[in-house]
Amino acid sequence: MIKLVGVEKTLGKQAVLRGVDLTIPTGKLTTIIGRSGEGKSVLLKHIIGLMQPDRGEVWIDGTDIARLKGQALNEVRKKFAMLFQGAALFDSLTVFENVAFPLREKLRLKGDTVTRRVEEKLEQVGLKGMGHKFPAELSGGMRKRAGLARALVMEPEIILFDEPTTGLDPLMAKAIHDLIVAMQQQFGFTAVMVSHEIPEIFGISDYVAMLKNGRIAEMAPSSEFVKTTDEEIREFIFVGGTVTAKGLPTAPRS
């Protein structure tokens, strides 16, 4: 389980996180929403240990990583993978080499073992036979798929998604969302996603949390979240008093 308790972070003179309390259920897809500049990506970086809080605790399966460093922190990070906005692929490496990179660098695997695992993941994300291509030869959606394959290849317990559909057209964004859901359901990892995709995220998320003024203003199952009585949150997820989402779920995602 992931649990943040009283997490505070100031960057420069700006207080970004002002006492975040958040519990993320194991084996579910939780999406964090909020206005631009609220610190959603900063929050993700605290969960994976790329940033340490000024105050507060960040618990990962019973270990507070808020003050961990070096090898102790790296051991906890083995549970994680992260898909960044731009997929963060190495331009000089082929798709196959990009996906194989963590297997070779972190696990020191070689030969047929690497080939088998990489090809398996490329097929699962719809990139079978594309391993020889370079990132520059791929569309935006295909780069996202390659990034997801690289995240999955380490078979992590937790995957963080930082705006995974940024820059994609609506149809491709839906395809990537559907792929994330399918992979999460197949492998059962805990997924934490930051997204601006309102209202689409209500149809794919188990839980939704909103970051507002440096704190979690509300968290609930996706079907319950839209029933909030908080006027600012309602204004954020509704437009002109009309639900922007067609067919918002009436029951949690199965």
N, C-alpha and C positions, 0 to 999 in steps of 0.2 A: 504494500500500500504506500502511496505517496501522500505525505501530509506536511503542509506548511503552517507554521505557528508564529504569528506576529512578525512576519518578514518585512523588514524595512530596508530601503536602498535609496541613497541620494547620489545623483550623478551631477557633478559640478555643484551648482547651487539649487538644483531642482530635486525635490523629494518625489521620486517616481513611485516607489512602493511604500505605503504608509501604514503597514500593519496587516499584511495579507494572511488570512486564515483560510485554508483550503484543504479539503480531503478528497483525493482522487481515487475512485474505486478501482480495484484490481480487475483486469480482464475486460474493461469497458472502454468505450470511446467517449472521452470528455472534451468538449470544445469550449475554449475561452474566447469570449467576444468582448468588444469595447470600442470606444472611439479611438481614432488615430492618436498616437502619442500618450496613451494611457499606461504603457509599459508592459504590454502583453509578451513581446519577445524577450524583454528583460526578465519577466517571470519564468519563461521557459529556460533561460540560461541559468537561473538559480536552481531549477529542478535538476538539471544535468550537471551542475557544479562548475559551469564556465564562469559564473559570478558567485561571490559569497556575499551574504547579507551584512549590512551594518549591524543589524540586530535581528534576532529571531532564529527559528530552527527550521531545517529542511530534512524531513525524515524520509528515507528510502528503505522500505522493508526493515524497519527497526533500527536503522543507523542514521544518526544526525550528521549530515555531510556539511553542515554550515561552516565548520572549522577544520574539516579534513583537508589534507594536502598530500602531494606526492603519491606514493604507491598505494596508500590507504584509499585515497580518492579514486585512483585509477581502477582499483578493484571494484568499487561500487559502479563506476562508469561502464564496466563490462556488461551491465544489465541493459544498457541504453543503446539506441541508435537515434539519429536525428535526420530529418529531411528538411533542408533549408529551402528558402524561397526559390533560389535559382538552381537548385539541385546540387550545386557545389561540386560539379564534376571537374576532373583534371583534363584540360583541353588537349594536352599532349599525349593522353592515353586513350586507347580504344574503349568502347563500352565494356567489353569483356575485362580489360585490364582495370578499369575503374571499379567494377563490381568485385573483382578478385583482390583488389588492393588491401582491404582490411583483413582478409583471410591470410594473405602473405605477410603483412606487416605486424598484425597483432597476434595471430594464431600460429604463424610460421608454417602454414600448410603449403604443400607443393604438389605438382604433378596432377594425376588423375583426380585426386580428391578435390582440388580447386576447380578443375574443369567441370566435374560433375555438379558441384554445388552452384557454380556460376550459371551454367546452362539451365539448370533446374529453375533458378530464380528468374532468369530472363524469360523463360517460357511462361512462368506464372504471371508475370506482369505484361505479357503480350509482346515481348521483344525477341521471340525465337528467331534465330538466324541473323540477328542484328549486331552481334558482338564485335564484328570486325569494323564497324563504323566508328567514326570519331564524333564527339559531342557536337561539333560545328555542322555535321551532316544531318543532325536530327532536328525535328520540329520541337517546339516548346513542350508539347505534351509528351513526346517520346523521351525528352531529357528528364522530365519528372518521373516517368516510368523507370528509367535507368537509375535515378537517385533512389527510388523506392526499392529496386532490386538490391542495390548496395546496402541499404538499411536492413533489408530482410536477410541477407546472406549470412549475417552473424547470428541469426536466430535469437534476437534480443527479447528480453522480457517486457521492455518498454520502448515505444517509439514516439518521439516528439515530432510534430509536423508544424513548421512555421510558415503560415500562409502558403500551403502547398499548391494552390490554384492561381496564384498571382500571375498576371500577364496572359492568361489563357482565355479563349472565347468561351461563352456559356456551355456549349456542347462538350468541349474538351474538359472544362472544369467539372462538369457532371461525370464524365468518364473517369477522371482521376478520383473524385469523391467515391464513386461506385467501386473502384478498384481498392481504395483504402479500406472501405467497409468489408469487401470480400476477403481481403487479406487478414484483416483483424478478426473476422469471424472464423476463418480457416485456421489461423495460428494461435489465436487467443491472447495475443499480447495486449498490454495496457497501452492505450493510445491517448495522447494529449495533443490537441490541435488548436492552434491559434488561427482564427479566420475572420474575414470581413463578409463572408458570403451569406448574408441575410437575404432571404429566409431559408436557403438550401440546407444550412447546417441542422435545422430542426428535424429534417427527414432522415439524417444519417447518424446523428449523435444519440448516445444513451443519456448523457447528461450535458447540460449547458451551464456555464458560469460566466457572469459578467464582471469585468474589472472596471471600477468607476471610482475616480478620485483616490486612486492608490490602494483601494481595498476591494474585496469581493463583495459586491452589492447583493448578489443573489446567486444561488446554485440550486438546480432542480432537474429532475428528468425532463427531457426535451418537451414532452407533451404538457407538462405542468408549468414549465417556464413561461410559456406565452400567456398564462393566466395571471401573471404578476399584477399586483396593484400598485407597484412603484411607477409613478408617472414618468420619470425620466427614462426608465427602462422601456416602458410601453412606447414612448416617443421614438426610442431608438429602433425598436423592432416592428413598429407599425408606421404607416404613412397616411397622413390625413384621416386618421380614425378608421382606416380600412386595413385589414390584414394583407400584407404584401405577399405572404406565402399562400400559394394555392394548395389546398389539401394538407395543411399542417397536421402532423400525426395526432391521433386521439389516444394512442397507446404507445408505450415505449417500443423502441426498435427491437425486433425479435432477431 
